[in-house]
Amino acid sequence: MTGISVLVVDDEPAIHRFMAPALAANGYTALRADTGTEALALAVNRRPDIIVLDLGLPDMDGKEVLRRLREWSEIPVVVLSARDREIEKIEALDLGADDFVNKPFGIGELMARLRAALRHRMQEKGETPVLRLGAIEIDIPRHRVLREGAEIKLTPKEFDLLAFLARHAGKVLTHRQILRDVWGPAHEHDTQYLRVYVGQLRTKLEADPANPALIVTEPGIGYRAGV
């Protein structure tokens, strides 16, 4: 991880005091911004590898920072949010955030989310023809799904859904994002439709469908494919 810079955007000094040494101990270089204006300037001038963004900033809404970033940059962004603000998380994810961490959080959880977001962006730059989720192998060109060499039969739409989730493994995806990409914009509010297909995939893929590990529910938000 040496050489990877993390821009931490938060107006709480305690957060910076906590995160700077923790990031350094994990091989990251920490950059600090206390306001949205500072964050946008540093994003342009220092080009961090990833951003940790609090949504409650003194000069502008963190979602506005995210919207402006996404006008020109695909820098991975992990959002910090209060645990009870589900709508805020959904809005941030729909605006292009890669993940979120609930406050208060542990450094181990944050490091895992940073690694997953960075890994996901690297995968996007050059998609591999074969994706993996645990013991599941997804052969994109051949539209085949295998577990330890044995083929698992999926319908075309089940395959499309699984492939989309696998391409974004480790990232929280909102119901709207999944429906819009897999079924099209006209279906972006058909969440019950999505739940049916997720249930079908879990029945076919999970060792224990009642306690899924490959396709994990993010309550009130969407799903995350395990890595």
N, C-alpha and C positions, 0 to 999 in steps of 0.2 A: 504494500500500500504506500510505500515511500513516494513522496512527490505529489500525492493527491491533496488538493486544497479544498477545504470545506468553508463556505461562507455561512456564518451563523447570524441570523437576522432576528434580534429580540431586544426589547428595551429594558429587560430586567438584568441588572448587573450580576445578580447571583447566577443566572443561567450561563453567562460568559465565564464567570469564575469557575463554575463546575465543568463546563464543556471544554475549555481551552486545554487544560492539562490532560483530560480524559482522551481527547482527540489525539494529542501529541503522543500519549502512551500507546495508542493504536496505530501510529505511523502516519497520521494525517497532519496537515498544516492548517491551523484555524485562522480565518479572517473574520473580523467583527464589523457588524453594522447595527446601529441602534434604531434606525429609522428606515422607512421604505425608500426615501430619497437616497440615503447612503447606500442601501442595498443595490439599487438600480445602477448607481455610478460605479460601485465596485464590480458588479457583474460585467459591465462594459470594459472597465479598465484592467481588471485582474483576471477575468475569465476563470472563475473557480470551476472545479470539476463537479461539484455538487453543492446544493444550497439547503440549509435547514431554516425554514421560514415560519416564524410565529405569525398568526393571523391578526393578533391584536397589537398593532403598532400605533405610535402617537400621532403620526402625520398623515397616514393613509391606511385604508383597509389592506390587510395582507393579501386578500384576493385580487385587489387592484395591482399590487406588485406582481403577482403571478400572471395576471392578464397581460401586463406590459412586457414582462419577460418573454412570454410565449409569442409575442409579435415578431421576435427576431431570434430567439434562442431555444434550444432543446436541452439546456442544462437540467439534469435531474433535480427535482425539488421534493424534499420531504417536509411536510407541514406539521407544525406543533399545534395541537388543539385541545381544548377542554373536553373531557370525556363525554359530557352530556350534549354536545353541540353537533348532532348527527347531520343536520341540514347543511351546516357550515362545511363539514368534511366532504359531503357529496358535491357541493358547489366547487370546492377547491379541486377535487379529483376531476370533475367535468371540465374545469379550466386548464387542466394539464398537469396537476400535481402527480407525482409518481407514487406517493405513499403518505401516510400520516402516522404520528405517534401521539398518544394521549398524554397530557400532563396530569400528574407527575409521572416521570418515566425513569427507567434505569439505563445506565450507559450501555449495558449489554444489548438491550432491546434496540436502542438507537443504532448501535454499530451494525447489528444484523440488518436493519432496514436500509442503512447506507450502502452496505455491501450488495444487497439485493437490487437496489435502484441502479447502482453503477454497473452491475452485471447485466441487468436488463437493457441498459442503453448500449452496452457493447454488443450484445446479441442483435439489437436492431440494426446496427451498422452493416452486418453481414449475416443474413439469416442462414442458419444451417438447415439442410434438407430433412434431417431427422432430429426431432425434439424428444426430450425425455421428462417424464414426471414419475419420480420414484422408479418402480419396476416397469412402468408403461413406456413403450417406444412408439412414437408417432412419426410415421414415414409420410411426409407431406406430398412429394411427387406421386407416390403410388396410392395415396389415400388408404393406407393400411395402419392398423393399430395392433401392436403385439405385446404380449406379456410372456417373458421368458421363451420367446420363439413361437408361442401359440397365438394365432390371430383372434382378435376380438371383433365381432361383427357390429358395426355401427351404421346407423342410417346416414345419408349425406349431411343432414343438418346437425346431427349429433357430432359428426366428425368436424364440421366447420366450427361448432362451439368449442369442442375440445382443443382444436388447433389454435383458436384465438386465445383461450385461456393459457395454453402452454407457451405461446409466444410471449406472454406477459407474466410468466411464472414469477411468483414472489411479490407481484404488484396488486394492490387493491383496485378492482374494477367495479364501477358502479353499474347498477342494473341498466341504466340508460346507455352507458358506453357499450355494454355487451350487446344489448338489443339492437342498437343503431348499427353496429358493425356486422353482426351476424345475420340479422333479419331485415335491416334497413330502417331509415328514419320513420317510416309510417308505423313501426311497431315499438318505438322506444319507450312506450309506457305500458307495454304488455308484460308486466312483471310476473303474473301468474303463469303465463306461457313459458317464460324462462325457468321458473321453478320446476315445472314439469320436466323439461329437458335436462336440467341439472340432476333431478331425481333419477331419471333414466340412466344418465351417465354414471352416477354413483352406484346404481345397482349392477352395472356391467363392469365397473373398473375398481371399485373400492373393496378392500379385504373385509371391511365392516361398514356397510353403507350407513348405518345408524350413527357411526362415529367417524365421519369422513376425514381423510388425511390428504387426499389429492386435490379435492375441490372443497375449500373451506368457506363457510358462510361468514361474512362480516355483517353482523346484525344491523338492519336498517339501512345498509349501504349497498352491498353487492357481494362479490365473491373474490377469493384469492386462490390461485392455483399453488399448491405446495411445491417446494423445490427439493 
